[in-house]
Amino acid sequence: MRTQKILAMAMAVLALAAAAGGCRAEVEDAGEAPEINVEGGEAPKIDVDPIDIDSVDIDVGTDTQKIVTPDVDIDAGKDTNP
């Protein structure tokens, strides 16, 4: 049973290799990219109700954060070119 599976797999690999290597394709005409014409369009119309900026309470501030970074030591050694 195991020998049959191995034989079947070997035959499948051999058939695949023969199919992949057994064909030859030559490009006669490389072709070219199609011509594309792009024309301007129209922006969508959006109905917006603006707010009175003076009636809105906005608080803007900053916050200090500490970021821990690793300590890296580099030993250039003798093989490094300046």
C-alpha positions in Angstrom: 0.0 0.0 0.0 2.8 2.4 1.0 4.8 1.5 -2.1 1.8 2.2 -4.3 1.4 5.7 -2.8 5.1 6.5 -3.3 4.9 5.2 -6.9 1.8 7.2 -7.6 3.4 10.4 -6.1 6.6 9.8 -8.1 4.6 9.4 -11.3 2.7 12.6 -10.6 5.9 14.5 -10.0 7.4 13.1 -13.2 4.3 14.0 -15.2 4.2 17.5 -13.8 7.9 18.0 -14.5 7.4 16.7 -18.1 4.4 19.0 -18.6 6.2 22.0 -17.2 9.5 21.4 -19.1 8.0 19.8 -22.1 6.4 22.9 -23.6 8.0 25.8 -25.3 6.4 29.2 -25.7 7.7 32.0 -27.9 6.3 35.5 -27.8 5.8 36.8 -31.3 4.3 40.1 -30.5 5.0 41.7 -27.1 2.0 44.0 -27.4 1.7 47.4 -25.9 -0.3 49.1 -23.1 -3.7 50.4 -24.1 -4.2 54.1 -24.6 -6.2 55.7 -21.7 -7.8 59.1 -21.8 -8.6 60.7 -18.5 -10.9 63.7 -18.4 -11.8 65.9 -15.5 -15.0 65.2 -13.6 -17.3 67.0 -11.2 -17.0 67.0 -7.5 -20.0 65.6 -5.6 -22.5 68.1 -4.2 -22.7 67.9 -0.5 -25.2 69.8 1.6 -23.5 70.9 4.9 -25.0 72.8 7.7 -22.1 74.8 9.3 -21.9 75.3 13.0 -21.2 78.5 14.9 -17.6 78.0 16.0 -18.0 80.5 18.8 -20.7 78.4 20.4 -18.4 75.3 20.7 -16.1 74.7 23.7 -12.9 73.2 22.4 -10.0 72.4 24.8 -6.6 71.9 23.2 -3.6 70.8 25.2 -0.5 68.7 25.2 0.5 65.6 27.2 4.0 64.4 27.9 4.6 60.7 27.4 7.8 58.7 28.2 8.8 56.2 25.6 11.2 53.4 26.6 13.6 52.5 23.9 16.2 49.7 24.0 19.8 50.4 24.7 21.9 49.3 21.7 25.7 48.8 21.8 27.4 48.4 18.5 30.9 46.9 18.2 32.2 47.8 14.7 35.1 45.4 14.9 38.1 45.2 12.5 36.2 44.3 9.3 34.2 47.5 9.1 35.3 50.0 6.4 35.1 53.7 7.5 
